[in-house]
Amino acid sequence: MVVKPISLNFPSSLFGGTLDVTNVKVNGISKAKIMNLKANVNDVNKFRITMDVYYPHVLVTGNYKMVGNIARIPIKTDGDWSAALDGVTVLWEIKGLPEQRSQNIFLRMNRFGFRSQPEFKHLKFYASNLVPRNENLNDFALRFLNRNYQVIYNQIYPYIEKKISDDVMIDLVNTGLAKIPFEVLFPLKNQ
């Protein structure tokens, strides 16, 4: 899956500044396993799905441009990045509203996000050029990020969640749903 460019602003002292990510590709989501699913699809006016999903391995790659700080070290740089996550568990919440067009009712998502903070067993982060022109300091910064990923993740999660649900998932899902009437997606009405 290719994701549109995202711009994030972090006010944290541990990891603060502006981060722009582009050319983002997400691999591994096709291997997802739905562990639990609850749905209300009988009434388009009350459409809601919650599901626990497990992803064995997810690899996210792209380019970045950052102006800010990592642990009080000023950073102004750009480069390539990747995040390899293992054992990812996500509780998704999906909500939608009816949209009348022509003779059909379509579903327009207004929420596709996390009900709780996603968990993962392991994260390996890489970024080229985090500390420009200093390979040793760059390696140190990467070791710091990888050793402290849980603390950093907890601080930046609220900013990531909003961007993923509002800017990425809703647009992606609504693009596909815009062409399929609700009764074709969920032919439960006449049963």
Contact map, one row per residue, 1 for C-alpha under 8 A:
11100000000000000000000011100000000000000000000000000000000000000000000000000000000000000000000000000000000000000000000000000000000000000000000000000000000000000000000000000000000000000000000
11110000000000000000001111000000000000000000000000000000000000000000000000000000000000000000000000000000000000000000000000000000000000000000000000000000000000000000000000000000000000000000000
11111000000000000000011111000000000000000000000000000000000000000000000000000000000000000000000000000000000000000000000000000000000000000000000000000000000000000000000100000000000000000000000
01111100000000000000011100000000000000000000000000000000000000000000000000000000000000000000000000000000000000000000000000000000000000000000000000000000000000000000000100000000000000000000000
00111110000000000001111100000000000000000000000000000000000000000000000000000000000000000000000000000000000000000000000000000000000000000000000000000000000000000000000000000000000000000000000
00011111000000000001110000000000000000000000000000000000000000000000000000000000000000000000000000000000000000000000000000000000000000000000000000000000000000000010001000000000000000000000000
00001111100000000111100000000000000000000000000000000000000000000000000000000000000000000000000000000000000000000000000000000000000000000000000000000000000000000000000000000000000000000000000
00000111110000000111000000000000000000000000000000000000000000000000000000000000000000000000000000000000000000000000000000000000000000000000000000000000000000110010000000000000000000000000000
00000011111000011110000000000000000000000000000000000000000000000000000000000000000000000000000000000000000000000000000000000000000000000000000000000000000000100000000000000000000000000000000
00000001111100111100000000000000000000000000000000000000000000000000000000000000000000000000000000000000000000000000000000000000000000000000000000000000000100100000000000000000000000000000000
00000000111110111000000000000000000000000000000000000000000000000000000000000000000000000000000000000000000000000000000000000000000000000000000000000000000000000000000000000000000000000000000
00000000011111111000000000000000000000000000000000000000000000000000000000000000000000000000000000000000000000000000000000000000000000000000000000000000001100000000000000000000000000000000000
00000000001111110000000000000000000000000000000000000000000000000000111100000000000000000000000000000000000000000000000000000000000000000000000000000000000000000000000000000000000000000000000
00000000000111110000000000000000000000000000000000000000000000000000111100000000000000000000000000000000000000000000000000000000000000000000000000000001000000000000000000000000000000000000000
00000000011111111000000000000000000000000000000000000000000000000001111000000000000000000000000000000000000000000000000000000000000000000000000000000001000100000000000000000000000000000000000
00000000111111111100000000000000000000000000000000000000000000000001110000000000000000000000000000000000000000000000000000000000000000000000000000000000000000000000000000000000000000000000000
00000000111100111110000000000000000000000000000000000000000000000111100000000000000000000000000000000000000000000000000000000000000000000000000000000000000000000000000000000000000000000000000
00000011110000011111000000000000000000000000000000000000000000000111000000000000000000000000000000000000000000000000000000000000000000000000000000000000000000000000000000000000000000000000000
00000011100000001111100000000000000000000000000000000000000000011110000000000000000000000000000000000000000000000000000000000000000000000000000000000000000000000000000000000000000000000000000
00001111000000000111110000000000000000000000000000000000000000011100000000000000000000000000000000000000000000000000000000000000000000000000000000000000000000000000000000000000000000000000000
00001110000000000011111100000000000000000000000000000000000001111000000000000000000000000000000000000000000000000000000000000000000000000000000000000000000000000000000000000000000000000000000
00111100000000000001111100000000000000000000000000000000000001110000000000000000000000000000000000000000000000000000000000000000000000000000000000000000000000000000000000000000000000000000000
01111000000000000000111110000000000000000000000000000000000011100000000000000000000000000000000000000000000000000000000000000000000000000000000000000000000000000000000000000000000000000000000
01111000000000000000111111000000000000000000000000000000000111100000000000000000000000000000000000000000000000000000000000000000000000000000000000000000000000000000000000000000000000000000000
11100000000000000000001111100000000000000000000000000000000111000000000000000000000000000000000000000000000000000000000000000000000000000000000000000000000000000000000000000000000000000000000
11100000000000000000000111111000000000000000000000000000011110000000000000000000000000000000000000000000000000000000000000000000000000000000000000000000000000000000000000000000000000000000000
10000000000000000000000011111100000000000000000000000000011100000000000000000000000000000000000000000000000000000000000000000000000000000000000000000000000000000000000000000000000000000000000
00000000000000000000000001111111000000000000000000000011111000000000000000000000000000000000000000000000000000000000000000000000000000000000000000000000000000000000000000000000000000000000000
00000000000000000000000001111111000000000000000000000010010000000000000000000000000000000000000000000000000000000000000000000000000000000000000000000000000000000000000000000000000000000000000
00000000000000000000000000111111000000000000000000000000000000000000000000000000000000000000000000000000000000000000000000000000000000000000000000000000000000000000000000000000000000000000000
00000000000000000000000000011111100000000000000000000011000000000000000000000000000000000000000000000000000000000000000000000000000000000000000000000000000000000000000000000000000000000000000
00000000000000000000000000011111110000000000000000001111000000000000000000000000000000000000000000000000000000000000000000000000000000000000000000000000000000000000000000000000000000000000000
00000000000000000000000000000011111000000000000000001110000000000000000000000000000000000000000000000000000000000000000000000000000000000000000000000000000000000000000000000000000000000000000
00000000000000000000000000000001111110000000000000111100000000000000000000000000000000000000000000000000000000000000000000000000000000000000000000000000000000000000000000000000000000000000000
00000000000000000000000000000000111110000000000000111100000000000000000000000000000000000000000000000000000000000000000000000000000000000000000000000000000000000000000000000000000000000000000
00000000000000000000000000000000011111000000000000111000000000000000000000000000000000000000000000000000000000000000000000000000000000000000000000000000000000000000000000000000000000000000000
00000000000000000000000000000000011111100000000011110000000000000000000000000000000000000000000000000000000000000000000000000000000000000000000000000000000000000000000000000000000000000000000
00000000000000000000000000000000000111110000000011100000000000000000000000000000000000000000000000000000000000000000000000000000000000000000000000000000000000000000000000000000000000000000000
00000000000000000000000000000000000011111000001111000000000000000000000000000000000000000000000000000000000000000000000000000000000000000000000000000000000000000000000000000000000000000000000
00000000000000000000000000000000000001111110011110000000000000000000000000000000000000000000000000000000000000000000000000000000000000000000000000000000000000000000000000000000000000000000000
00000000000000000000000000000000000000111111011110000000000000000000000000000000000000000000000000000000000000000000000000000000000000000000000000000000000000000000000000000000000000000101000
00000000000000000000000000000000000000011111001000000000000000000000000000000000000000000000000000000000000000000000000000000000000000000000000000000000000000000000000000000000000000000101100
00000000000000000000000000000000000000011111111000000000000000000000000000000000000000000000000000000000000000000000000000000000000000000000000000000000000000000000000000000000000000000000000
00000000000000000000000000000000000000001111111000000000000000000000000000000000000000000000000111000000001000000000000000000000000000000000000000000000000000000000000000000000000001000000000
00000000000000000000000000000000000000000011111000000000000000000000000000000000000000000000000111000000000000000000000000000000000000000000000000000000000000000000000000000000000000000000000
00000000000000000000000000000000000000011011111100000000000000000000000000000000000000000000000110000000000000000000000000000000000000000000000000000000000000000000000000000000000000000000000
00000000000000000000000000000000000000111111111110000000000000000000000000000000000000000000001110000000000000000000000000000000000000000000000000000000000000000000000000000000000000000000000
00000000000000000000000000000000000000111000011111000000000000000000000000000000000000000000111100000000000000000000000000000000000000000000000000000000000000000000000000000000000000000000000
00000000000000000000000000000000000011111000001111100000000000000000000000000000000000000001111000000000000000000000000000000000000000000000000000000000000000000000000000000000000000000000000
00000000000000000000000000000000000011100000000111110000000000000000000000000000000000000011110000000000000000000000000000000000000000000000000000000000000000000000000000000000000000000000000
00000000000000000000000000000000011111000000000011111000000000000000000000000000000000000011100000000000000000000000000000000000000000000000000000000000000000000000000000000000000000000000000
00000000000000000000000000000000011110000000000001111100000000000000000000000000000000001111000000000000000000000000000000000000000000000000000000000000000000000000000000000000000000000000000
00000000000000000000000000000001111100000000000000111110000000000000000000000000000000001111000000000000000000000000000000000000000000000000000000000000000000000000000000000000000000000000000
00000000000000000000000000000001111000000000000000011111000000000000000000000000000000111100000000000000000000000000000000000000000000000000000000000000000000000000000000000000000000000000000
00000000000000000000000000011011100000000000000000001111110000000000000000000000000001111000000000000000000000000000000000000000000000000000000000000000000000000000000000000000000000000000000
00000000000000000000000000010011000000000000000000000111110000000000000000000000000001110000000000000000000000000000000000000000000000000000000000000000000000000000000000000000000000000000000
00000000000000000000000000010000000000000000000000000011111000000000000000000000000111110000000000000000000000000000000000000000000000000000000000000000000000000000000000000000000000000000000
00000000000000000000000001111000000000000000000000000011111100000000000000000000000111010000000000000000000000000000000000000000000000000000000000000000000000000000000000000000000000000000000
00000000000000000000000001110000000000000000000000000000111110000000000000000000011110000000000000000000000000000000000000000000000000000000000000000000000000000000000000000000000000000000000
00000000000000000000000111100000000000000000000000000000011111000000000000000000011100000000000000000000000000000000000000000000000000000000000000000000000000000000000000000000000000000000000
00000000000000000000001111000000000000000000000000000000001111100000000000000001111000000000000000000000000000000000000000000000000000000000000000000000000000000000000000000000000000000000000
00000000000000000000111110000000000000000000000000000000000111110000000000000001110000000000000000000000000000000000000000000000000000000000000000000000000000000000000000000000000000000000000
00000000000000000000111100000000000000000000000000000000000011111000000000000111100000000000000000000000000000000000000000000000000000000000000000000000000000000000000000000000000000000000000
00000000000000000011110000000000000000000000000000000000000001111100000000000111100000000000000000000000000000000000000000000000000000000000000000000000000000000000000000000000000000000000000
00000000000000000011100000000000000000000000000000000000000000111110000000011110000000000000000000000000000000000000000000000000000000000000000000000000000000000000000000000000000000000000000
00000000000000001111000000000000000000000000000000000000000000011111000000111100000000000000000000000000000000000000000000000000000000000000000000000000000000000000000000000000000000000000000
00000000000000001110000000000000000000000000000000000000000000001111100001111000000000000000000000000000000000000000000000000000000000000000000000000000000000000000000000000000000000000000000
00000000000000111100000000000000000000000000000000000000000000000111110001110000000000000000000000000000000000000000000000000000000000000000000000000000000000000000000000000000000000000000000
00000000000011111000000000000000000000000000000000000000000000000011111111100000000000000000000000000000000000000000000000000000000000000000000000000000000000000000000000000000000000000000000
00000000000011110000000000000000000000000000000000000000000000000001111111100000000000000000000000000000000000000000000000000000000000000000000000000000000000000000000000000000000000000000000
00000000000011100000000000000000000000000000000000000000000000000000111110000000000000000000000000000000000000000000000000000000000000000000000000000000000000000000000000000000000000000000000
00000000000011000000000000000000000000000000000000000000000000000000111111000000000000000000000000000000000000000000000000000000000000000000000000000000000000000000000000000000000000000000000
00000000000000000000000000000000000000000000000000000000000000000000111111100000000000000000000000000000000000000000000000000000000000000000000000000000000000000000000000000000000000000000000
00000000000000000000000000000000000000000000000000000000000000000011110111110000000000000000000000000000000000000000000000000000000000000000000000000000000000000000000000000000000000000000000
00000000000000000000000000000000000000000000000000000000000000000111110011111000000000000000000000000000000000000000000000000000011000000000000000000000000000000000000000000000000000000000000
00000000000000000000000000000000000000000000000000000000000000001111000001111100000000000000000000000000000000000000000000000000000000000000000000000000000000000000000000000000000000000000000
00000000000000000000000000000000000000000000000000000000000000001110000000111110000000000000000000000000000000000000000000000000111100000000000000000000000000000000000000000000000000000000000
00000000000000000000000000000000000000000000000000000000000000111100000000011111000000000000000000000000000000000000000000000001110000000000000000000000000000000000000000000000000000000000000
00000000000000000000000000000000000000000000000000000000000000111000000000001111100000000000000000000000000000000000000000000011110000000000000000000000000000000000000000000000000000000000000
00000000000000000000000000000000000000000000000000000000000011110000000000000111110000000000000000000000000000000000000000000011100000000000000000000000000000000000000000000000000000000000000
00000000000000000000000000000000000000000000000000000000000011110000000000000011111000000000000000000000000000000000000000001111000000000000000000000000000000000000000000000000000000000000000
00000000000000000000000000000000000000000000000000000000001111000000000000000001111100000000000000000000000000000000000000001110000000000000000000000000000000000000000000000000000000000000000
00000000000000000000000000000000000000000000000000000000001110000000000000000000111110000000000000000000000000000000000000111100000000000000000000000000000000000000000000000000000000000000000
00000000000000000000000000000000000000000000000000000000111100000000000000000000011111000000000000000000000000000000000000111000000000000000000000000000000000000000000000000000000000000000000
00000000000000000000000000000000000000000000000000000000111000000000000000000000001111110000000000000000000000000000000111110000000000000000000000000000000000000000000000000000000000000000000
00000000000000000000000000000000000000000000000000000011110000000000000000000000000111110000000000000000000000000000000111100000000000000000000000000000000000000000000000000000000000000000000
00000000000000000000000000000000000000000000000000000111100000000000000000000000000011111000000000000000000000000000001111000000000000000000000000000000000000000000000000000000000000000000000
00000000000000000000000000000000000000000000000000000111110000000000000000000000000011111100000000000000000000000000011110000000000000000000000000000000000000000000000000000000000000000000000
00000000000000000000000000000000000000000000000000011110000000000000000000000000000000111110000000000000000000000000011100000000000000000000000000000000000000000000000000000000000000000000000
00000000000000000000000000000000000000000000000000011100000000000000000000000000000000011111000000000000000000000101111000000000000000000000000000000000000000000000000000000000000000000000000
00000000000000000000000000000000000000000000000001111000000000000000000000000000000000001111100000000000000000000111110000000000000000000000000000000000000000000000000000000000000000000000000
00000000000000000000000000000000000000000000000011111000000000000000000000000000000000000111110000000000000000011110000000000000000000000000000000000000000000000000000000000000000000000000000
00000000000000000000000000000000000000000000000111100000000000000000000000000000000000000011111000000000000000111110000000000000000000000000000000000000000000000000000000000000000000000000000
00000000000000000000000000000000000000000000000111000000000000000000000000000000000000000001111100000000000011111000000000000000000000000000000000000000000000000000000000000000000000000000000
00000000000000000000000000000000000000000000001110000000000000000000000000000000000000000000111110000000000011110000000000000000000000000000000000000000000000000000000000000000000000000000000
00000000000000000000000000000000000000000001111100000000000000000000000000000000000000000000011111000000001111100000000000000000000000000000000000000000000000000000000000000000000000000000000
00000000000000000000000000000000000000000001111000000000000000000000000000000000000000000000001111100000001111000000000000000000000000000000000000000000000000000000000000000000000000000000000
00000000000000000000000000000000000000000001100000000000000000000000000000000000000000000000000111110000111100000000000000000000000000000000000000000000000000000000000000000000000000000000000
00000000000000000000000000000000000000000000000000000000000000000000000000000000000000000000000011111000111100000000000000000000000000000000000000000000000000000000000000000000000000000000000
00000000000000000000000000000000000000000000000000000000000000000000000000000000000000000000000001111111110000000000000000000000000000000000000000000000000000000000000000000000000000000000000
00000000000000000000000000000000000000000000000000000000000000000000000000000000000000000000000000111111110000000000000000000000000000000000000000000000000000000000000000000000000000000000000
00000000000000000000000000000000000000000000000000000000000000000000000000000000000000000000000000011111000000000000000000000000000000000000000000000000000000000000000000000000000000000000000
00000000000000000000000000000000000000000000000000000000000000000000000000000000000000000000000000011111100000000000000000000000000000000000000000000000000000000000000000000000000000000000000
00000000000000000000000000000000000000000000000000000000000000000000000000000000000000000000000000011111110000000000000000000000000000000000000000000000000000000000000000000000000011000000000
00000000000000000000000000000000000000000000000000000000000000000000000000000000000000000000000001111011111000000000000000000000000000000000000000000000000000000000000000000000000011100000000
00000000000000000000000000000000000000000000000000000000000000000000000000000000000000000000000001111001111100000000000000000000000000000000000000000000000000000000000000000000111111000000000
00000000000000000000000000000000000000000001000000000000000000000000000000000000000000000000000111100000111110000000000000000000000000000000000000000000000000000000000000000000110011000000000
00000000000000000000000000000000000000000000000000000000000000000000000000000000000000000000000111100000011111000000000000000000000000000000000000000000000000000000000000000100110000000000000
00000000000000000000000000000000000000000000000000000000000000000000000000000000000000000000011110000000001111110000000000000000000000000000000000000000000000000000000001001100000000000000000
00000000000000000000000000000000000000000000000000000000000000000000000000000000000000000000011110000000000111110000000000000000000000000000000000000000000000000000000001000000000000000000000
00000000000000000000000000000000000000000000000000000000000000000000000000000000000000000000111100000000000011111000000000000000000000000000000000000000000000000000110001000000000000000000000
00000000000000000000000000000000000000000000000000000000000000000000000000000000000000000001111000000000000011111100000000000000000000000000000000000000000000000000110011000000000000000000000
00000000000000000000000000000000000000000000000000000000000000000000000000000000000000000001110000000000000000111110000000000000000000000000000000000000000000001101110010000000000000000000000
00000000000000000000000000000000000000000000000000000000000000000000000000000000000000000111100000000000000000011111110000000000000000000000000000000000000000001000100000000000000000000000000
00000000000000000000000000000000000000000000000000000000000000000000000000000000000000000011100000000000000000001111100000000000000000000000000000000000000000000000000000000000000000000000000
00000000000000000000000000000000000000000000000000000000000000000000000000000000000000000110000000000000000000000111110000000000000000000000000000000000000000000000000000000000000000000000000
00000000000000000000000000000000000000000000000000000000000000000000000000000000000000000110000000000000000000000111111000000000000000000000000000000000000010000000000000000000000000000000000
00000000000000000000000000000000000000000000000000000000000000000000000000000000000000011110000000000000000000000101111100000000000000000000000000000000000000000000000000000000000000000000000
00000000000000000000000000000000000000000000000000000000000000000000000000000000000000111100000000000000000000000000111110000000000000000000000000000000000000000000000000000000000000000000000
00000000000000000000000000000000000000000000000000000000000000000000000000000000000011111000000000000000000000000000011111100000000000000000000000000000000000000000000000000000000000000000000
00000000000000000000000000000000000000000000000000000000000000000000000000000000000011110000000000000000000000000000001111100000000000000000000000000000000000000000000000000000000000000000000
00000000000000000000000000000000000000000000000000000000000000000000000000000000000011100000000000000000000000000000000111110000000000000000000000000000000000000000000000000000000000000000000
00000000000000000000000000000000000000000000000000000000000000000000000000000000001111000000000000000000000000000000000111111000000000000000000001001000000000000000000000000000000000000000000
00000000000000000000000000000000000000000000000000000000000000000000000000000000001110000000000000000000000000000000000001111100000000000000000001000000000000000000000000000000000000000000000
00000000000000000000000000000000000000000000000000000000000000000000000000000000111100000000000000000000000000000000000000111110000000000000010011000000000000000000000000000000000000000000000
00000000000000000000000000000000000000000000000000000000000000000000000000000000111000000000000000000000000000000000000000011111000000000000010000000000000000000000000000000000000000000000000
00000000000000000000000000000000000000000000000000000000000000000000000000000011110000000000000000000000000000000000000000001111110000000000010000000000000000000000000000000000000000000000000
00000000000000000000000000000000000000000000000000000000000000000000000000000111100000000000000000000000000000000000000000000111110000000100000000000000000000000000000000000000000000000000000
00000000000000000000000000000000000000000000000000000000000000000000000000001111000000000000000000000000000000000000000000000011111110000100000000000000000000000000000000000000000000000000000
00000000000000000000000000000000000000000000000000000000000000000000000000101110000000000000000000000000000000000000000000000011111100000100100000000000000000000000000000000000000000000000000
00000000000000000000000000000000000000000000000000000000000000000000000000101000000000000000000000000000000000000000000000000000111111101100100000000000000000000000000000000000000000000000000
00000000000000000000000000000000000000000000000000000000000000000000000000001000000000000000000000000000000000000000000000000000111111100100000000000000000000000000000000000000000000000000000
00000000000000000000000000000000000000000000000000000000000000000000000000000000000000000000000000000000000000000000000000000000101111100000000000000000000000000000000000000000000000000000000
00000000000000000000000000000000000000000000000000000000000000000000000000000000000000000000000000000000000000000000000000000000001111111100000000000000000000000000000000000000000000000000000
00000000000000000000000000000000000000000000000000000000000000000000000000000000000000000000000000000000000000000000000000000000001111111110000000000000000000000000000000000000000000000000000
00000000000000000000000000000000000000000000000000000000000000000000000000000000000000000000000000000000000000000000000000000000000001111111000000000000000000000000000000000000000000000000000
00000000000000000000000000000000000000000000000000000000000000000000000000000000000000000000000000000000000000000000000000000000001001111111100000000000000000000000000000000000000000000000000
00000000000000000000000000000000000000000000000000000000000000000000000000000000000000000000000000000000000000000000000000000001111101111111110000000000000000000000000000000000000000000000000
00000000000000000000000000000000000000000000000000000000000000000000000000000000000000000000000000000000000000000000000000000000000000111111111000000000000000000000000000000000000000000000000
00000000000000000000000000000000000000000000000000000000000000000000000000000000000000000000000000000000000000000000000000000000000000011111111100000000000000000000000000000000000000000000000
00000000000000000000000000000000000000000000000000000000000000000000000000000000000000000000000000000000000000000000000000000000011000001111111110000000000000000000000000000000000000000000000
00000000000000000000000000000000000000000000000000000000000000000000000000000000000000000000000000000000000000000000000000001110000000000111111111000000000000000000000000000000000000000000000
00000000000000000000000000000000000000000000000000000000000000000000000000000000000000000000000000000000000000000000000000000000000000000011111111100000000000000000000000000000000000000000000
00000000000000000000000000000000000000000000000000000000000000000000000000000000000000000000000000000000000000000000000000000000000000000001111111110000000000000000000000000000000000000000000
00000000000000000000000000000000000000000000000000000000000000000000000000000000000000000000000000000000000000000000000000001000000000000000111111111001000000000000000000000000000000000000000
00000000000000000000000000000000000000000000000000000000000000000000000000000000000000000000000000000000000000000000000000111000000000000000011111111000000000000000000000000000000000000000000
00000000000000000000000000000000000000000000000000000000000000000000000000000000000000000000000000000000000000000000000000000000000000000000001111111000000000000000000000000000000000000000000
00000000000000000000000000000000000000000000000000000000000000000000000000000000000000000000000000000000000000000000000000000000000000000000000111111111000000000000000000000000000000000000000
00000000000000000000000000000000000000000000000000000000000000000000000000000000000000000000000000000000000000000000000000100000000000000000000011111111100000000000000000000000000000000000000
00000000000000000000000000000000000000000000000000000000000000000000000000000000000000000000000000000000000000000000000000000000000000000000000000011111110000000000000000000000000000000000000
00000000000000000000000000000000000000000000000000000000000000000000000000000000000000000000000000000000000000000000000000000000000000000000000000011111111000000000000000000000000000000000000
00000000000001100000000000000000000000000000000000000000000000000000000000000000000000000000000000000000000000000000000000000000000000000000000010011111111100000000000000000000000000000000000
00000000000000000000000000000000000000000000000000000000000000000000000000000000000000000000000000000000000000000000000000000000000000000000000000001111111110000000000000000000000000000000000
00000000000000000000000000000000000000000000000000000000000000000000000000000000000000000000000000000000000000000000000000000000000000000000000000000111111111000000000000000000000000000000000
00000000000100000000000000000000000000000000000000000000000000000000000000000000000000000000000000000000000000000000000000000000000000000000000000000011111111000000000000000000000000000000000
00000000010100100000000000000000000000000000000000000000000000000000000000000000000000000000000000000000000000000000000000000000000000000000000000000001111111110000000000000000000000000000000
00000000000000000000000000000000000000000000000000000000000000000000000000000000000000000000000000000000000000000000100000000000000000000000000000000000111111111000000000000000000000000000000
00000000000000000000000000000000000000000000000000000000000000000000000000000000000000000000000000000000000000000000000000000000000000000000000000000000011111111100000000000000000000000000000
00000001110000000000000000000000000000000000000000000000000000000000000000000000000000000000000000000000000000000000000000000000000000000000000000000000000111111110000000000000000000000000000
00000001000000000000000000000000000000000000000000000000000000000000000000000000000000000000000000000000000000000000000000000000000000000000000000000000000111111111000000000000000000000000000
00000000000000000000000000000000000000000000000000000000000000000000000000000000000000000000000000000000000000001100000000000000000000000000000000000000000011111111100000000000000000000000000
00000000000000000000000000000000000000000000000000000000000000000000000000000000000000000000000000000000000000001000000000000000000000000000000000000000000001111111111000000000000000000000000
00000101000000000000000000000000000000000000000000000000000000000000000000000000000000000000000000000000000000000000000000000000000000000000000000000000000000111111111100000000000000000000000
00000000000000000000000000000000000000000000000000000000000000000000000000000000000000000000000000000000000000001000000000000000000000000000000000000000000000011111111110000000000000000000000
00000000000000000000000000000000000000000000000000000000000000000000000000000000000000000000000000000000000000111100000000000000000000000000000000000000000000001111111111000000000000000000000
00000000000000000000000000000000000000000000000000000000000000000000000000000000000000000000000000000000000000111000000000000000000000000000000000000000000000000111111111100000000000000000000
00000100000000000000000000000000000000000000000000000000000000000000000000000000000000000000000000000000000000000000000000000000000000000000000000000000000000000111111111100000000000000000000
00110000000000000000000000000000000000000000000000000000000000000000000000000000000000000000000000000000000000000000000000000000000000000000000000000000000000000011111111110000000000000000000
00000000000000000000000000000000000000000000000000000000000000000000000000000000000000000000000000000000000000011000000000000000000000000000000000000000000000000001111111111000000000000000000
00000000000000000000000000000000000000000000000000000000000000000000000000000000000000000000000000000000000011110000000000000000000000000000000000000000000000000000111111111100000000000000000
00000000000000000000000000000000000000000000000000000000000000000000000000000000000000000000000000000000000000000000000000000000000000000000000000000000000000000000011111111110000000000000000
00000000000000000000000000000000000000000000000000000000000000000000000000000000000000000000000000000000000000000000000000000000000000000000000000000000000000000000000111111111000000000000000
00000000000000000000000000000000000000000000000000000000000000000000000000000000000000000000000000000000000010000000000000000000000000000000000000000000000000000000000011111111100000000000000
00000000000000000000000000000000000000000000000000000000000000000000000000000000000000000000000000000000000110000000000000000000000000000000000000000000000000000000000001111111110000000000000
00000000000000000000000000000000000000000000000000000000000000000000000000000000000000000000000000000000000000000000000000000000000000000000000000000000000000000000000000111111111000000000000
00000000000000000000000000000000000000000000000000000000000000000000000000000000000000000000000000000000000000000000000000000000000000000000000000000000000000000000000000011111111100000000000
00000000000000000000000000000000000000000000000000000000000000000000000000000000000000000000000000000000011100000000000000000000000000000000000000000000000000000000000000001111111110000000000
00000000000000000000000000000000000000000000000000000000000000000000000000000000000000000000000000000000011100000000000000000000000000000000000000000000000000000000000000000111111110000000000
00000000000000000000000000000000000000000000000000000000000000000000000000000000000000000000000000000000010000000000000000000000000000000000000000000000000000000000000000000011111110000000000
00000000000000000000000000000000000000000000000000000000000000000000000000000000000000000000000000000000010000000000000000000000000000000000000000000000000000000000000000000001111111011000000
00000000000000000000000000000000000000000000000000000000000000000000000000000000000000000000000000000001111000000000000000000000000000000000000000000000000000000000000000000000111111111000000
00000000000000000000000000000000000000000001000000000000000000000000000000000000000000000000000000000001111000000000000000000000000000000000000000000000000000000000000000000000000111111110000
00000000000000000000000000000000000000000000000000000000000000000000000000000000000000000000000000000000100000000000000000000000000000000000000000000000000000000000000000000000000011111111100
00000000000000000000000000000000000000000000000000000000000000000000000000000000000000000000000000000000000000000000000000000000000000000000000000000000000000000000000000000000000111111110000
00000000000000000000000000000000000000000000000000000000000000000000000000000000000000000000000000000000000000000000000000000000000000000000000000000000000000000000000000000000000111111110000
00000000000000000000000000000000000000001100000000000000000000000000000000000000000000000000000000000000000000000000000000000000000000000000000000000000000000000000000000000000000001111111100
00000000000000000000000000000000000000000000000000000000000000000000000000000000000000000000000000000000000000000000000000000000000000000000000000000000000000000000000000000000000001111111111
00000000000000000000000000000000000000001100000000000000000000000000000000000000000000000000000000000000000000000000000000000000000000000000000000000000000000000000000000000000000000100111111
00000000000000000000000000000000000000000100000000000000000000000000000000000000000000000000000000000000000000000000000000000000000000000000000000000000000000000000000000000000000000100111111
00000000000000000000000000000000000000000000000000000000000000000000000000000000000000000000000000000000000000000000000000000000000000000000000000000000000000000000000000000000000000000011111
00000000000000000000000000000000000000000000000000000000000000000000000000000000000000000000000000000000000000000000000000000000000000000000000000000000000000000000000000000000000000000011111
